[in-house]
Amino acid sequence: MANSLFQQLNPQSQPTANRLNAGAVQSVKNMMNAFRCAGNPQQMLNAMAAQNPQLAGIISMLGGRNPKDVFYQQCKQQGINPDDIINALK
């Protein structure tokens, strides 16, 4: 699955922080804020996934596993420092 959070660059060419897609990072921040304000975050996530095939694919990829574990696994597979992403989202 293509990951829009990262620009299409050679992983060894630049540090992770330089490869982050600023627009995607802002989009994730906006989604995080919306979830914080939602009365029922799970219901909101289900509604968003029904309208967004990319989000539905992410939920499918989780397959009932812990999202944090999957995040770290995907970072490792792609040679990405997870702390760079976490810091960008703060």
C-alpha positions in Angstrom: 0.0 0.0 0.0 1.4 3.4 -0.9 2.0 5.7 2.0 1.2 9.3 1.3 2.8 10.4 4.6 6.2 10.0 2.9 7.3 11.5 -0.4 8.6 9.1 -3.0 12.3 9.3 -2.3 15.0 6.8 -1.7 15.0 6.0 2.0 18.7 6.3 2.3 18.9 9.7 0.5 17.5 11.8 3.3 16.6 11.5 7.0 12.9 10.7 7.7 12.1 14.2 8.9 13.1 15.6 5.5 10.9 13.0 3.7 7.7 13.7 5.5 4.9 15.0 3.4 3.9 18.3 5.1 0.3 18.2 3.8 -0.2 14.7 4.9 1.2 15.5 8.4 -1.2 18.4 8.7 -4.1 16.2 7.6 -3.2 13.6 10.3 -3.0 16.4 12.9 -6.5 17.7 11.8 -7.9 14.1 12.1 -6.3 13.7 15.6 -8.0 16.9 16.7 -11.3 15.8 15.3 -11.1 12.5 17.2 -10.3 14.3 20.4 -13.4 16.4 20.1 -15.7 13.5 19.0 -18.3 12.2 21.4 -17.8 8.7 19.9 -14.4 8.3 18.2 -15.1 4.7 17.0 -18.3 5.8 15.3 -16.5 8.7 13.7 -13.7 6.4 12.5 -16.2 4.0 11.0 -18.0 6.8 9.2 -14.7 8.2 7.8 -13.6 4.8 6.6 -16.9 4.3 4.8 -16.1 7.5 2.8 -12.3 7.2 2.4 -10.9 4.1 0.8 -7.4 4.9 1.9 -8.5 5.0 5.6 -10.5 1.8 5.0 -7.4 0.1 3.7 -5.4 1.2 6.8 -8.1 -0.3 9.1 -8.1 -3.5 7.0 -4.3 -3.6 7.3 -4.6 -3.5 11.1 -6.6 -6.7 11.0 -7.6 -6.2 14.7 -4.0 -5.8 15.8 -2.8 -2.9 18.0 -2.3 0.2 15.8 0.8 1.1 17.7 2.4 -2.2 17.0 1.5 -2.0 13.3 2.9 1.5 13.1 6.2 0.4 14.5 6.3 -2.7 12.3 5.6 -0.6 9.2 8.3 2.0 10.1 10.8 -0.8 10.6 9.9 -2.4 7.2 10.3 0.9 5.4 13.5 1.9 7.2 11.8 4.9 8.9 12.5 6.3 12.3 9.1 6.3 14.1 10.2 9.1 16.4 10.5 11.4 13.4 6.8 10.9 12.6 5.7 11.2 16.2 7.6 14.4 16.7 6.1 15.9 13.5 2.7 15.2 14.8 3.2 17.0 18.1 
